[in-house]
Amino acid sequence: QVQLVESGGGLVQAGGSLRLSCTASGRAVRSVGWFRQAPGKEREFVAHIHWSGSPAYHANSVKGRFAISRDNAENSVSLQMNSLKPEDTAVYSCAIYSGGSVYDAINYWGQGTQVTVST
């Protein structure tokens, strides 16, 4: 069993920054992803990273603004979000994959954290 604890969501003005963190404990983790779901929309892939810290992938909608990274000291994965836009408003959730690839199945989901970007 893997436990996930997310933190870092909140309210920010457009153009601002937030940093989300996903701390995993329990069984060995192979890779982690971030997803988001806005009201009335389907869940959307945001980013993925191998537990070693590389490789990392980002959705085109966030590329150049968001960066996923591995924090070895904290046993966590962070999502640094810069130049935030109102359309980034969503509940962001981290996910643990069954393997090291972005194409592997997801075994565990975090509880989600709200990110709201105001105009």
URDA-V358583 format. One record per backbone hydrogen bond with DSSP energy under -0.5 kcal/mol. NH is the residue of the N-H (numbers start at 1). CO is the residue of the C=O. If there is no record, write none. Layout:
{{NH | CO} {NH | CO}}
This chain:
{{3 | 25} {5 | 23} {7 | 21} {10 | 114} {12 | 116} {14 | 118} {15 | 84} {16 | 13} {18 | 81} {20 | 79} {21 | 7} {22 | 77} {23 | 5} {24 | 22} {24 | 75} {25 | 3} {27 | 1} {27 | 25} {30 | 97} {32 | 49} {33 | 95} {34 | 47} {35 | 93} {36 | 44} {37 | 91} {41 | 38} {44 | 36} {46 | 34} {47 | 34} {48 | 57} {49 | 32} {50 | 55} {51 | 30} {53 | 50} {57 | 48} {59 | 46} {62 | 59} {63 | 59} {64 | 66} {65 | 62} {66 | 62} {67 | 80} {69 | 78} {71 | 76} {72 | 70} {75 | 71} {75 | 72} {76 | 71} {77 | 22} {78 | 69} {79 | 20} {80 | 67} {81 | 18} {81 | 79} {82 | 65} {82 | 80} {83 | 15} {84 | 16} {88 | 85} {89 | 86} {90 | 115} {91 | 37} {92 | 90} {92 | 113} {93 | 35} {95 | 33} {96 | 108} {97 | 31} {97 | 95} {98 | 105} {104 | 101} {107 | 96} {108 | 96} {110 | 94} {113 | 92} {115 | 90} {116 | 10} {118 | 12} {118 | 116}}
